[in-house]
Amino acid sequence: MFEEILNKYDKIQGLTKLTDEQLKELIFLLLKRVDFIDNDLISEKNQQLAYDLVKDIDPKDLLFVALSIQTGFKIRTGDLKLHQGLKKKGFVNIISTRELIQELE
């Protein structure tokens, strides 16, 4: 997750119009509330199931999908390719940003 934030930092800053200092403070507050899970705690079985789902979509998302399988929690994503690809394969533990906003309204 932290790597994703860093990779998308400029995009996030552009969309939020926050100053560098404000965005760093927001990220700090967010990360204080996140519990990171060691990859070694995700079972091999769930990693294999996730691999079978994402291998032809985006293998970099393997651990997110494996953790979702293991915990039952949904993945929130703005990645339409991942979202649509997993839905086509019958994976339901995924929600798009748009769907999340609709649920919250």
Residue pairs with C-beta under 8 A, 6 or more apart in sequence:
1 34
1 36
2 31
2 36
5 12
5 27
9 23
12 23
13 20
13 23
16 23
16 26
18 26
37 67
39 63
42 63
42 66
42 67
42 70
43 66
43 70
46 66
46 67
46 69
46 70
47 62
47 63
47 66
49 66
49 69
50 62
50 63
50 65
50 66
50 68
50 69
51 59
51 62
51 66
53 65
53 86
53 89
53 91
54 61
54 62
54 65
54 82
54 85
54 86
56 85
57 81
57 82
57 85
57 86
58 79
58 81
58 82
58 85
61 79
61 82
64 75
65 75
65 86
65 91
67 73
68 74
68 75
68 93
68 94
69 93
72 93
73 93
74 93
74 94
74 95
75 93
75 94
75 95
76 95
76 96
76 97
76 100
77 83
77 94
77 95
77 96
77 97
78 96
78 97
80 96
82 94
83 94
83 96
86 94
87 94
95 103
